[in-house]
Amino acid sequence: MNRSDILRNFRVSFFAMSRLSSFPWTFLERELENDKASGVISDILTQTCLHPLCQKHPPSVKYRRLFLTQLINRHEASDSEPLDELYEALGEVMGAEEGAACYKSYLLPCGETVSLSENVAVISEGTTGLVTWEAALCLAEWALHNQQNFTGRTVLELGSGVGLTGITVCRSCKPSRYVFTDCHPGVLQKLKANVRLNGLLDHSAPSVSVEELDWEAASEEQLREIGANMVIAADVVYDPDIIGCLVKLLSKILRCSSPDVLPEVLIASTIRNPDTYNCFKRQLENEGISHDVLTGPVGHVFPYNRNSTVEMVKLYI
């Protein structure tokens, strides 16, 4: 890993608020051994806390404090030349107040950035839908490596959460229409704000909308009106109490479409509880819905915990 790789790794990981233990600290320490002038530290600051993106869409105050503390510890341990801007950055963030929300930003291969307002707490307003989860990142990576599956199509996303997957698809895969959906009022408000934040509601092509979709109340007429020929969802299989209405909705989507234009349906799930996930698969089978597990290499684009088991399935009748 050369210095350019180190700087990119720090920038990508910092703006995605990755676990601090995942940063390339060992490579940094080696660089500091060869650069007592603190140039690499200054470059890292320029790519993180002093970057214009951090001024516009900053990670949480707590995260920035912890990051700068780690950076200072490495710097001081290396016996490098003092760097005033490092302590000035820490002083600035020590005086900042933590809000209920912060920003995570993800760099796309096309050079654009997806920035998302997310809640600092994992669970807030009675929902886990106000943060980005691993399955959404995995599905977004799959989309980036299978862009032809989305190009020119009408895409319906179930349980869009804060919008990472859909915004990535809209930015990179050229769908003709994209419909973000959720049913929790707080999630819908945050979702719409993030879609607008990324410039997809004002002057966008494709046509983009954010709609309320209650899985139990959704009618065949409503689904036909959307007319999706691609349906995706990430991290929607986590609660045994909602699996039944999810499977009924998926059955309705597959069966209300014309036989010659059956939608492609992809579900990405982080398998936290195997019993819950197996229950989902059993209920699919009971509804006459078959599934194939999608395998094959997908390049790493986003930083996230890859120790989690994420499975993607394609559904069909």
Backbone bond lengths (Angstrom), bond angles and torsions (degrees), N, CA, C in turn:
res aa  C-N    CA-C-N  psi(-1)  N-CA   C-N-CA  omega(-1)  CA-C   N-CA-C  phi
1 M - - - 1.463 - - 1.529 108.64 -
2 N 1.340 116.93 119.44 1.460 120.00 178.64 1.529 110.33 -90.48
3 R 1.331 116.58 -179.40 1.462 119.52 -175.60 1.526 111.89 -62.36
4 S 1.324 116.97 -38.86 1.461 120.60 178.90 1.522 111.13 -60.60
5 D 1.335 116.50 -41.47 1.468 121.07 178.21 1.527 110.68 -65.09
6 I 1.334 115.70 -40.58 1.473 120.10 179.36 1.523 110.15 -60.94
7 L 1.319 116.23 -46.59 1.463 120.26 -177.80 1.520 111.10 -63.56
8 R 1.333 117.16 -42.45 1.467 119.82 178.91 1.529 110.18 -64.79
9 N 1.317 116.79 -42.24 1.463 120.74 -179.81 1.524 110.50 -60.56
10 F 1.331 116.54 -44.33 1.462 120.17 178.64 1.534 110.64 -63.11
11 R 1.329 116.89 -44.08 1.467 119.87 -178.15 1.533 110.98 -63.57
12 V 1.334 116.75 -49.57 1.463 120.80 -178.41 1.527 111.03 -61.42
13 S 1.323 116.69 -44.92 1.463 121.07 -176.99 1.522 112.01 -70.04
14 F 1.335 116.63 -38.94 1.462 120.89 -178.76 1.518 111.07 -63.81
15 F 1.321 117.99 -48.57 1.463 120.08 -175.12 1.526 112.57 -72.94
16 A 1.347 117.06 -22.81 1.467 120.12 174.82 1.527 111.20 -87.77
17 M 1.335 116.76 0.26 1.470 122.21 -177.93 1.525 111.14 53.88
18 S 1.336 115.28 47.34 1.464 120.65 177.87 1.529 109.85 -69.05
19 R 1.319 115.18 160.59 1.468 120.14 175.90 1.525 108.72 -55.78
20 L 1.333 116.38 133.69 1.462 119.61 -176.73 1.522 111.99 -62.49
21 S 1.325 117.03 -28.57 1.469 120.09 179.64 1.527 111.74 -66.44
22 S 1.342 117.65 -16.69 1.466 120.83 -177.90 1.533 112.69 -86.84
23 F 1.331 117.73 -6.48 1.466 120.79 -179.81 1.536 110.15 -71.73
24 P 1.327 118.03 154.39 1.481 120.85 -178.17 1.531 112.35 -81.18
25 W 1.321 116.01 62.95 1.464 119.71 -175.74 1.535 111.65 -64.74
26 T 1.325 117.14 -37.05 1.472 119.99 -178.34 1.526 110.75 -61.63
27 F 1.340 115.93 -42.32 1.461 119.66 178.24 1.526 110.62 -65.33
28 L 1.329 116.33 -36.59 1.463 119.84 178.30 1.523 109.92 -63.52
29 E 1.332 116.80 -44.37 1.467 120.45 -178.93 1.527 111.18 -61.11
30 R 1.332 115.94 -36.84 1.471 119.20 177.55 1.525 110.57 -66.67
31 E 1.331 116.18 -40.32 1.467 120.12 177.91 1.528 110.55 -62.75
32 L 1.338 116.14 -39.50 1.459 119.96 -178.32 1.527 111.52 -66.88
33 E 1.329 116.63 -30.21 1.457 119.68 177.21 1.527 111.35 -63.39
34 N 1.337 115.57 -30.84 1.466 120.76 -177.30 1.528 113.18 -98.67
35 D 1.337 115.69 -3.70 1.473 119.00 -174.38 1.526 109.04 -139.28
36 K 1.319 115.73 80.13 1.463 120.14 -178.21 1.526 112.14 -72.87
37 A 1.327 116.91 -5.82 1.464 120.18 -179.63 1.530 111.81 -83.87
38 S 1.336 117.72 1.30 1.471 123.30 176.23 1.525 112.96 67.30
39 G 1.328 116.72 20.69 1.462 119.30 -179.46 1.508 113.39 -61.68
40 V 1.332 117.10 -39.10 1.464 119.81 -178.09 1.526 110.36 -68.09
41 I 1.333 117.77 -36.72 1.466 120.72 177.31 1.526 110.22 -64.34
42 S 1.310 116.29 -43.52 1.461 120.54 178.09 1.528 110.75 -61.05
43 D 1.339 116.56 -40.40 1.462 120.72 179.03 1.530 111.22 -65.74
44 I 1.340 116.26 -39.40 1.470 120.05 178.39 1.523 110.41 -64.49
45 L 1.307 116.71 -42.16 1.471 120.15 177.24 1.528 110.68 -59.65
46 T 1.329 116.05 -41.81 1.462 120.76 -179.47 1.529 110.83 -63.51
47 Q 1.339 116.81 -32.69 1.458 121.36 -177.91 1.528 113.22 -88.17
48 T 1.351 117.34 -5.79 1.477 120.22 -176.19 1.527 110.17 -127.61
49 C 1.315 117.44 -96.01 1.468 121.26 -172.13 1.526 113.85 -64.46
50 L 1.334 117.99 -26.90 1.457 120.89 -178.99 1.524 112.22 -100.80
51 H 1.319 116.67 4.64 1.468 120.73 179.76 1.529 109.39 -73.78
52 P 1.328 118.66 144.40 1.474 120.27 178.56 1.526 113.56 -55.65
53 L 1.335 117.40 -31.66 1.463 120.11 178.69 1.524 111.26 -63.82
54 C 1.339 116.69 -33.38 1.470 120.49 178.95 1.519 110.90 -71.24
55 Q 1.309 116.39 -31.25 1.465 119.09 176.89 1.534 110.45 -71.00
56 K 1.319 115.95 -34.80 1.462 121.28 -176.03 1.526 111.89 -84.85
57 H 1.341 116.82 -46.71 1.463 121.94 -175.96 1.530 109.34 -132.99
58 P 1.339 118.00 75.46 1.464 120.64 -171.93 1.526 114.28 -76.19
59 P 1.338 117.24 143.01 1.469 120.52 166.99 1.527 109.58 -61.39
60 S 1.324 116.36 174.05 1.463 119.19 -175.18 1.524 111.37 -62.56
61 V 1.324 115.25 154.13 1.472 120.85 179.72 1.525 110.01 -60.40
62 K 1.319 116.92 -45.54 1.471 120.53 -179.37 1.517 110.45 -59.56
63 Y 1.327 116.99 -42.61 1.461 120.50 -178.37 1.522 110.67 -64.25
64 R 1.325 117.06 -43.51 1.462 120.10 179.55 1.523 111.52 -64.77
65 R 1.334 117.08 -37.50 1.470 120.19 176.96 1.526 110.62 -61.61
66 L 1.340 115.76 -47.81 1.463 120.15 -178.52 1.527 111.21 -64.19
67 F 1.319 116.17 -40.26 1.465 120.54 179.61 1.524 110.95 -62.87
68 L 1.336 116.53 -48.52 1.465 120.06 -179.15 1.519 111.71 -65.16
69 T 1.325 117.15 -35.12 1.468 120.45 177.16 1.524 110.72 -62.97
70 Q 1.341 115.90 -43.21 1.473 119.87 177.05 1.525 110.56 -62.38
71 L 1.309 116.76 -41.53 1.462 121.28 -179.08 1.528 110.43 -64.41
72 I 1.328 116.57 -43.22 1.464 121.10 178.96 1.520 111.00 -64.10
73 N 1.336 117.05 -41.89 1.471 120.36 179.37 1.528 111.01 -59.17
74 R 1.333 116.80 -44.22 1.471 120.59 178.92 1.525 110.84 -65.94
75 H 1.312 115.56 -40.81 1.461 120.63 -178.91 1.519 111.28 -63.93
76 E 1.317 116.99 -46.32 1.465 121.07 -178.21 1.527 111.59 -68.50
77 A 1.347 116.22 -35.59 1.465 119.71 179.73 1.524 111.93 -68.39
78 S 1.318 117.44 -21.42 1.469 121.22 -176.65 1.520 112.90 -86.03
79 D 1.317 116.83 -7.85 1.463 121.50 -177.96 1.532 111.26 59.37
80 S 1.334 115.49 34.96 1.468 120.31 177.85 1.526 109.78 -82.48
81 E 1.322 114.95 171.31 1.466 119.64 179.41 1.526 110.32 -63.95
82 P 1.349 117.43 143.60 1.476 120.21 178.92 1.532 110.97 -56.88
83 L 1.336 115.15 149.35 1.464 120.34 -178.86 1.521 107.97 -133.73
84 D 1.334 115.59 100.12 1.462 120.26 -175.11 1.525 112.63 -57.74
85 E 1.333 117.14 -39.84 1.461 119.51 -174.78 1.530 111.96 -63.48
86 L 1.332 116.84 -24.19 1.456 120.62 178.25 1.529 110.13 -67.18
87 Y 1.324 116.31 -44.99 1.465 120.62 -179.19 1.531 111.11 -75.97
88 E 1.328 116.06 -30.41 1.468 118.95 175.55 1.530 110.88 -64.91
89 A 1.332 115.88 -39.00 1.461 120.01 178.60 1.523 110.64 -64.81
90 L 1.345 116.28 -41.19 1.465 119.50 178.39 1.523 110.21 -66.72
91 G 1.320 117.57 -41.50 1.460 120.10 179.22 1.521 111.62 -60.39
92 E 1.318 115.75 -38.36 1.461 119.64 -179.74 1.518 111.59 -66.34
93 V 1.317 116.52 -42.47 1.461 119.24 -177.35 1.529 111.06 -77.40
94 M 1.334 118.30 -26.73 1.471 120.81 176.88 1.524 110.40 -65.79
95 G 1.326 116.13 -28.40 1.453 119.63 -179.62 1.517 113.97 -90.07
96 A 1.314 116.78 -0.14 1.468 120.07 -177.84 1.528 110.65 -88.49
97 E 1.321 115.54 151.09 1.460 120.63 178.12 1.525 110.14 -96.37
98 E 1.340 115.00 140.47 1.461 120.34 178.15 1.516 109.90 -80.61
99 G 1.320 116.61 130.07 1.454 120.65 176.10 1.518 110.93 -97.80
100 A 1.316 116.74 179.80 1.459 120.74 179.42 1.523 111.38 -75.23
101 A 1.331 116.47 -21.93 1.462 120.87 -178.07 1.524 110.37 -124.44
102 C 1.333 115.02 157.80 1.454 122.04 175.61 1.522 107.11 -143.44
103 Y 1.319 117.22 -173.99 1.462 120.46 179.64 1.522 110.55 -120.89
104 K 1.319 114.71 141.59 1.464 121.43 165.64 1.520 106.71 -118.22
105 S 1.318 115.78 139.51 1.470 120.41 -179.07 1.514 109.29 -128.03
106 Y 1.324 115.17 138.57 1.468 121.82 -177.41 1.520 109.07 -123.46
107 L 1.324 116.56 130.96 1.458 122.01 -179.03 1.523 109.87 -89.02
108 L 1.328 116.73 124.81 1.454 122.22 -179.77 1.527 110.19 -89.94
109 P 1.342 117.01 153.95 1.471 119.89 178.36 1.532 112.95 -58.23
110 C 1.339 117.63 -27.61 1.463 120.88 -179.14 1.530 111.97 -74.52
111 G 1.322 116.45 -4.61 1.459 120.02 178.41 1.520 113.73 99.14
112 E 1.339 117.52 -10.96 1.459 120.70 178.44 1.527 110.42 -84.29
113 T 1.318 115.56 167.69 1.456 121.49 -179.52 1.521 110.13 -123.33
114 V 1.329 116.19 136.29 1.460 121.56 171.74 1.521 107.47 -100.96
115 S 1.319 117.79 116.60 1.465 122.03 178.04 1.513 109.01 -110.55
116 L 1.322 116.17 133.84 1.460 121.90 -175.52 1.515 110.90 -128.55
117 S 1.316 116.01 132.21 1.456 120.43 169.23 1.524 107.06 -81.78
118 E 1.328 115.99 123.54 1.457 121.10 179.74 1.525 109.52 -128.98
119 N 1.314 116.43 155.60 1.450 119.31 175.57 1.517 110.10 -75.24
120 V 1.320 116.42 143.34 1.459 121.14 179.71 1.520 110.19 -65.04
121 A 1.334 117.23 -41.14 1.465 121.57 179.26 1.521 110.11 -79.02
122 V 1.339 116.45 139.68 1.468 121.27 179.14 1.523 110.27 -64.02
123 I 1.329 116.11 -42.21 1.465 120.88 177.14 1.528 107.95 -113.78
124 S 1.319 116.59 120.70 1.462 121.22 177.68 1.514 108.56 -151.24
125 E 1.313 114.98 152.04 1.470 121.82 -177.40 1.529 112.02 54.39
126 G 1.345 115.11 29.39 1.463 119.65 176.70 1.509 114.17 73.81
127 T 1.343 118.07 18.50 1.465 120.24 -178.25 1.517 110.43 -145.23
128 T 1.353 115.70 156.56 1.467 121.70 172.80 1.524 110.41 -100.16
129 G 1.336 116.80 9.04 1.460 121.07 -173.33 1.508 115.59 -84.11
130 L 1.342 117.68 4.25 1.461 120.46 -176.70 1.526 113.01 -100.91
131 V 1.345 115.77 15.08 1.461 121.65 174.59 1.526 108.26 -136.14
132 T 1.344 116.43 165.11 1.460 121.34 178.83 1.525 109.38 -92.96
133 W 1.332 116.22 134.66 1.464 122.28 -179.37 1.523 110.83 -110.75
134 E 1.354 115.33 164.70 1.472 120.79 -173.40 1.520 113.08 -57.95
135 A 1.335 117.87 -40.25 1.465 119.48 -176.47 1.528 111.79 -63.41
136 A 1.334 116.73 -33.14 1.466 119.97 177.68 1.524 110.47 -66.29
137 L 1.320 116.82 -39.28 1.460 121.19 178.08 1.525 110.71 -68.14
138 C 1.329 116.34 -40.16 1.463 121.52 178.44 1.530 110.63 -63.58
139 L 1.332 116.65 -45.02 1.465 120.88 179.59 1.535 110.55 -64.89
140 A 1.324 116.56 -38.60 1.467 120.16 177.84 1.525 110.65 -64.03
141 E 1.330 117.02 -40.68 1.461 120.20 176.82 1.529 110.97 -63.57
142 W 1.330 116.49 -41.17 1.466 120.15 178.43 1.528 109.92 -61.08
143 A 1.324 116.05 -42.26 1.469 120.21 179.60 1.525 110.78 -62.50
144 L 1.318 117.48 -41.47 1.462 121.04 -179.31 1.525 111.72 -62.83
145 H 1.344 116.24 -29.71 1.462 120.20 -179.18 1.525 112.36 -97.02
146 N 1.328 116.50 0.54 1.472 121.09 177.51 1.526 108.94 -137.81
147 Q 1.313 115.92 48.96 1.459 121.18 -172.53 1.527 112.52 -60.43
148 Q 1.327 116.80 -29.23 1.463 120.23 -178.73 1.525 112.06 -63.59
149 N 1.328 117.63 -23.07 1.470 120.90 178.88 1.521 112.23 -69.92
150 F 1.333 117.25 -17.30 1.456 121.61 -176.31 1.525 113.21 -112.53
151 T 1.313 116.48 -21.28 1.461 120.65 -174.57 1.528 111.78 -60.75
152 G 1.340 115.22 125.21 1.459 121.07 177.10 1.516 115.01 73.30
153 R 1.327 118.01 11.42 1.457 120.34 -176.34 1.525 111.46 -109.08
154 T 1.332 115.16 161.43 1.463 121.36 173.45 1.518 107.40 -93.91
155 V 1.317 115.98 117.80 1.461 121.47 -173.97 1.529 110.02 -109.24
156 L 1.314 115.69 129.01 1.460 122.54 173.49 1.517 107.72 -109.97
157 E 1.330 116.58 124.62 1.457 120.29 176.37 1.520 109.67 -109.22
158 L 1.322 116.06 128.02 1.465 122.23 177.44 1.519 109.10 -93.90
159 G 1.324 116.78 135.47 1.461 120.53 178.11 1.516 112.42 59.00
160 S 1.323 116.59 59.01 1.468 120.97 -172.13 1.518 114.06 -69.23
161 G 1.333 118.36 -17.43 1.461 120.39 179.77 1.517 111.71 60.48
162 V 1.350 116.55 -132.68 1.466 119.61 -178.39 1.528 112.27 -85.83
163 G 1.349 118.35 -5.63 1.459 119.97 167.14 1.510 118.91 105.44
164 L 1.338 118.85 6.53 1.464 120.15 -174.83 1.522 113.08 -56.37
165 T 1.335 117.46 -51.92 1.463 120.17 -175.23 1.527 111.26 -61.99
166 G 1.319 116.40 -48.92 1.454 120.26 -176.25 1.512 113.32 -65.21
167 I 1.318 116.87 -40.72 1.467 119.68 179.50 1.518 109.86 -65.31
168 T 1.334 116.62 -38.92 1.465 120.53 176.96 1.521 110.87 -61.63
169 V 1.337 116.70 -44.71 1.469 121.29 179.71 1.531 110.01 -62.66
170 C 1.323 116.84 -45.78 1.469 120.38 -178.95 1.524 111.64 -63.04
171 R 1.320 116.76 -37.57 1.459 120.99 -177.40 1.529 112.34 -74.45
172 S 1.334 116.98 -31.32 1.460 119.41 -168.03 1.524 115.89 -117.90
173 C 1.345 118.42 -21.51 1.467 120.03 -167.52 1.527 115.05 -111.54
174 K 1.316 118.22 -3.18 1.470 123.87 174.20 1.533 114.53 55.29
175 P 1.343 118.39 51.48 1.470 118.40 171.43 1.524 109.43 -69.47
176 S 1.339 116.96 157.19 1.470 119.07 177.80 1.527 110.46 -78.71
177 R 1.332 116.17 -29.67 1.468 121.19 178.56 1.518 108.19 -151.67
178 Y 1.333 116.16 144.60 1.464 120.35 178.41 1.521 108.77 -135.20
179 V 1.332 116.31 127.10 1.459 122.07 -179.22 1.532 108.79 -115.91
180 F 1.325 116.24 106.96 1.468 122.35 172.67 1.524 107.68 -79.89
181 T 1.332 118.20 138.68 1.471 119.36 176.65 1.520 111.23 -139.85
182 D 1.306 114.90 153.45 1.463 123.84 170.41 1.514 105.89 -164.43
183 C 1.332 116.58 175.39 1.469 117.42 179.75 1.522 112.92 -126.63
184 H 1.342 118.08 -15.92 1.463 120.64 179.60 1.530 108.94 -76.98
185 P 1.331 119.24 126.53 1.481 121.20 -175.79 1.523 113.56 -56.36
186 G 1.336 116.51 -43.12 1.462 119.61 -179.87 1.512 112.56 -65.94
187 V 1.342 116.17 -38.62 1.468 120.62 178.57 1.525 109.94 -66.92
188 L 1.328 116.75 -43.47 1.465 120.20 179.45 1.528 111.65 -60.16
189 Q 1.320 115.90 -40.24 1.469 120.10 179.40 1.528 110.27 -64.40
190 K 1.339 116.30 -46.11 1.466 120.51 179.41 1.520 110.75 -66.24
191 L 1.327 116.57 -40.56 1.461 122.22 179.83 1.525 111.09 -60.25
192 K 1.313 115.61 -48.98 1.473 119.70 -179.05 1.530 110.00 -62.41
193 A 1.338 116.61 -39.64 1.469 119.93 179.36 1.529 110.46 -63.77
194 N 1.345 117.97 -39.56 1.461 120.74 -179.65 1.523 112.10 -71.15
195 V 1.318 116.81 -38.66 1.466 119.82 177.16 1.521 109.82 -62.47
196 R 1.329 115.95 -41.41 1.467 120.28 178.02 1.534 110.60 -68.94
197 L 1.332 116.51 -40.15 1.469 121.50 179.36 1.525 111.28 -56.01
198 N 1.334 115.67 -34.45 1.464 121.11 -178.65 1.525 112.83 -94.12
199 G 1.331 115.93 15.64 1.453 121.18 170.86 1.507 115.93 72.15
200 L 1.344 117.29 26.35 1.462 119.31 -174.74 1.529 114.19 -103.44
201 L 1.319 118.52 -0.59 1.463 119.67 179.26 1.524 112.76 -109.95
202 D 1.326 116.80 -12.53 1.461 119.02 -173.24 1.529 113.35 -94.92
203 H 1.314 116.70 -52.74 1.459 118.97 -174.24 1.523 109.54 -138.81
204 S 1.326 115.28 37.74 1.460 118.08 -170.53 1.510 113.09 -89.36
205 A 1.272 116.27 147.47 1.453 124.72 161.77 1.519 102.56 -130.89
206 P 1.290 120.15 116.00 1.459 127.99 21.22 1.530 114.60 -76.79
207 S 1.340 113.97 174.30 1.444 121.17 172.77 1.524 107.84 -70.21
208 V 1.323 115.65 127.54 1.469 120.90 -176.24 1.519 109.17 -125.13
209 S 1.343 116.11 137.49 1.463 120.22 174.66 1.519 109.37 -140.37
210 V 1.322 115.31 154.99 1.464 123.03 175.28 1.519 106.61 -119.32
211 E 1.331 116.86 118.62 1.456 120.38 -172.36 1.531 111.80 -130.86
212 E 1.322 114.64 149.60 1.458 119.90 173.27 1.524 108.60 -78.90
213 L 1.328 116.18 131.10 1.462 120.47 177.41 1.519 108.65 -137.04
214 D 1.318 115.53 106.53 1.455 122.31 176.41 1.526 107.64 -85.35
215 W 1.328 117.46 118.09 1.464 120.67 -174.56 1.522 112.71 -59.93
216 E 1.322 116.44 -34.19 1.472 119.18 -179.17 1.524 111.94 -77.67
217 A 1.326 115.90 -34.02 1.473 119.42 -173.19 1.523 113.52 -94.90
218 A 1.343 117.92 -9.80 1.467 120.12 -176.11 1.527 110.71 -60.18
219 S 1.319 116.62 129.67 1.470 121.58 -178.90 1.523 110.45 -98.43
220 E 1.331 114.69 159.97 1.465 119.05 176.23 1.525 110.38 -61.72
221 E 1.320 116.24 -35.11 1.463 120.30 178.99 1.532 110.77 -61.99
222 Q 1.346 116.18 -43.36 1.461 120.55 178.72 1.521 111.02 -62.92
223 L 1.328 116.57 -41.25 1.459 120.79 -179.14 1.527 111.18 -69.46
224 R 1.334 116.51 -39.04 1.472 119.63 177.79 1.531 110.74 -65.17
225 E 1.323 115.42 -35.75 1.468 119.74 -179.88 1.530 110.46 -63.93
226 I 1.332 115.89 -38.27 1.469 119.50 176.72 1.524 109.44 -66.77
227 G 1.323 116.56 -42.17 1.462 121.34 175.08 1.517 114.47 64.54
228 A 1.329 116.95 39.39 1.463 120.55 -177.20 1.524 111.78 -71.06
229 N 1.329 115.78 136.78 1.460 118.87 169.43 1.527 111.35 -112.26
230 M 1.341 115.65 8.65 1.461 122.71 169.34 1.519 107.13 -144.53
231 V 1.341 116.69 125.69 1.465 121.98 179.96 1.521 107.57 -125.13
232 I 1.329 116.50 128.49 1.460 120.34 -179.43 1.526 110.33 -132.07
233 A 1.312 115.23 157.71 1.464 120.98 175.97 1.516 108.64 -158.83
234 A 1.325 116.44 146.00 1.463 121.75 178.47 1.515 109.94 -131.88
235 D 1.315 115.36 134.95 1.469 122.52 177.01 1.524 112.59 54.36
236 V 1.324 116.02 46.04 1.467 120.15 175.47 1.529 111.37 -104.59
237 V 1.340 117.31 -5.14 1.473 121.12 -179.61 1.523 107.80 -106.96
238 Y 1.324 116.97 83.99 1.465 120.56 -177.61 1.520 112.37 -140.65
239 D 1.324 116.99 -16.61 1.467 121.34 -175.08 1.531 108.89 -124.84
240 P 1.336 118.39 116.03 1.469 120.40 -179.02 1.526 112.82 -56.19
241 D 1.330 116.99 -27.18 1.461 120.15 -176.01 1.527 113.07 -72.18
242 I 1.332 117.92 -19.63 1.466 118.83 -178.05 1.528 112.92 -109.42
243 I 1.330 116.89 -2.21 1.469 119.50 -178.12 1.519 111.01 -62.10
244 G 1.334 116.72 -40.21 1.464 120.37 -177.83 1.515 112.30 -58.73
245 C 1.341 117.46 -48.72 1.472 119.31 -177.86 1.525 111.22 -72.85
246 L 1.343 117.98 -28.21 1.462 120.48 175.16 1.524 110.35 -64.87
247 V 1.323 116.46 -47.11 1.469 120.16 -179.04 1.528 110.82 -64.51
248 K 1.334 117.36 -39.92 1.472 120.61 177.24 1.533 110.28 -61.02
249 L 1.327 116.15 -41.21 1.462 120.19 178.76 1.527 110.69 -64.18
250 L 1.328 117.05 -44.99 1.462 120.61 179.69 1.527 110.83 -61.97
251 S 1.334 116.26 -39.06 1.463 120.54 177.11 1.523 110.30 -62.73
252 K 1.327 115.61 -43.20 1.469 121.12 -179.84 1.527 110.36 -62.63
253 I 1.333 116.30 -42.45 1.465 120.84 179.77 1.528 110.74 -61.54
254 L 1.321 116.05 -44.60 1.459 120.01 -177.12 1.525 112.05 -71.73
255 R 1.338 117.22 -32.63 1.462 119.97 -172.99 1.526 113.65 -92.17
256 C 1.336 117.48 -19.43 1.466 117.82 -179.18 1.520 111.71 -90.03
257 S 1.322 116.64 -3.29 1.462 120.47 177.81 1.526 109.30 -84.72
258 S 1.319 115.47 155.14 1.465 118.59 177.58 1.527 108.82 -68.72
259 P 1.347 117.72 141.60 1.459 121.66 -174.43 1.525 114.27 -55.78
260 D 1.334 116.88 -30.12 1.458 119.48 -177.16 1.525 112.67 -85.96
261 V 1.357 117.02 -5.99 1.469 119.81 179.01 1.529 109.02 -133.62
262 L 1.318 117.20 54.45 1.456 120.12 178.91 1.525 109.65 -68.11
263 P 1.326 117.03 133.71 1.467 118.54 -179.31 1.523 111.60 -71.16
264 E 1.320 115.64 150.73 1.458 120.90 171.00 1.525 106.39 -83.84
265 V 1.326 116.84 127.14 1.468 121.34 -176.35 1.518 109.28 -118.80
266 L 1.335 116.97 121.54 1.461 122.69 -178.84 1.523 109.64 -123.67
267 I 1.328 115.90 129.98 1.466 121.63 178.52 1.525 108.58 -123.92
268 A 1.337 116.62 123.59 1.462 121.83 176.35 1.524 108.55 -107.56
269 S 1.322 116.26 129.19 1.467 120.29 -175.17 1.525 111.24 -133.76
270 T 1.317 115.82 133.84 1.456 121.01 167.21 1.523 107.12 -83.49
271 I 1.322 116.43 120.07 1.472 120.14 -174.95 1.521 109.08 -86.89
272 R 1.325 115.75 90.28 1.463 121.03 178.31 1.519 110.49 -86.91
273 N 1.326 115.63 -39.08 1.461 121.29 179.97 1.529 107.72 -125.95
274 P 1.335 118.02 105.28 1.468 120.52 -177.97 1.524 113.63 -56.87
275 D 1.340 117.76 -33.18 1.477 120.45 179.84 1.531 110.42 -63.93
276 T 1.335 116.03 -42.89 1.464 120.04 179.03 1.530 110.58 -64.31
277 Y 1.323 116.45 -43.01 1.459 120.02 -178.46 1.539 110.87 -67.74
278 N 1.322 116.96 -40.05 1.470 120.02 177.81 1.522 111.02 -66.23
279 C 1.330 116.73 -33.83 1.467 120.79 175.70 1.526 109.97 -62.07
280 F 1.329 116.93 -40.72 1.464 121.87 177.11 1.526 110.24 -59.49
281 K 1.314 117.17 -45.97 1.467 120.81 -178.51 1.530 111.49 -67.15
282 R 1.320 116.62 -36.81 1.480 119.37 177.81 1.516 110.80 -65.02
283 Q 1.337 115.99 -41.94 1.463 118.62 -179.35 1.535 111.49 -68.58
284 L 1.334 116.81 -32.83 1.456 119.52 173.01 1.526 110.21 -60.12
285 E 1.308 115.81 -46.41 1.469 121.05 -179.38 1.518 110.63 -62.09
286 N 1.328 116.94 -41.25 1.466 120.97 179.85 1.529 111.61 -63.48
287 E 1.339 116.52 -28.22 1.470 121.31 178.83 1.525 112.09 -87.53
288 G 1.333 116.49 1.57 1.459 119.90 -179.45 1.509 113.43 78.46
289 I 1.345 116.23 23.45 1.468 121.26 179.40 1.526 108.77 -104.09
290 S 1.316 116.32 123.71 1.461 121.53 177.22 1.524 109.76 -93.46
291 H 1.321 115.31 163.82 1.464 118.27 178.44 1.524 110.70 -145.49
292 D 1.323 115.06 149.40 1.459 122.69 171.05 1.514 107.92 -119.81
293 V 1.330 116.19 136.35 1.463 120.27 175.37 1.517 108.16 -82.26
294 L 1.331 116.26 126.71 1.461 121.04 179.60 1.525 109.50 -82.82
295 T 1.305 114.99 125.16 1.462 120.06 179.48 1.524 108.26 -123.86
296 G 1.296 115.20 179.66 1.460 119.83 179.61 1.506 110.64 111.62
297 P 1.318 116.14 153.43 1.473 120.02 -176.31 1.526 112.62 -70.54
298 V 1.312 114.26 138.53 1.465 121.61 172.98 1.524 106.47 -128.41
299 G 1.318 116.49 127.86 1.460 119.79 -177.66 1.516 112.48 -63.39
300 H 1.322 116.55 147.10 1.458 121.84 179.39 1.525 109.73 -78.68
301 V 1.317 116.34 121.57 1.458 122.05 178.78 1.523 110.73 -112.83
302 F 1.339 115.90 -44.94 1.456 121.33 -175.46 1.527 110.74 -106.12
303 P 1.335 116.81 147.39 1.470 119.33 175.53 1.533 109.82 -84.05
304 Y 1.308 116.56 122.92 1.467 120.99 172.64 1.515 109.18 -160.57
305 N 1.306 117.35 171.64 1.459 122.63 -176.26 1.526 110.11 -72.64
306 R 1.310 116.61 104.65 1.460 121.03 -177.21 1.525 112.52 -87.73
307 N 1.327 116.40 4.94 1.464 119.16 172.61 1.531 111.29 -77.36
308 S 1.333 116.12 -18.55 1.465 119.78 176.42 1.531 109.35 -69.70
309 T 1.337 115.97 143.15 1.459 120.63 178.29 1.520 109.33 -87.34
310 V 1.321 116.28 113.21 1.462 121.85 178.09 1.517 108.20 -116.60
311 E 1.341 116.02 128.47 1.466 120.49 178.66 1.517 109.45 -120.79
312 M 1.326 115.47 137.80 1.458 121.16 175.75 1.516 109.34 -112.94
313 V 1.338 115.72 131.42 1.460 120.28 179.01 1.524 110.60 -124.01
314 K 1.323 114.84 146.68 1.460 122.02 173.68 1.521 107.15 -106.37
315 L 1.353 116.70 128.87 1.461 121.74 -175.77 1.526 110.92 -103.72
316 Y 1.320 116.23 147.07 1.465 120.87 177.22 1.529 109.43 -158.82
317 I 1.345 115.56 161.36 1.460 120.71 177.06 1.528 109.15 -119.82
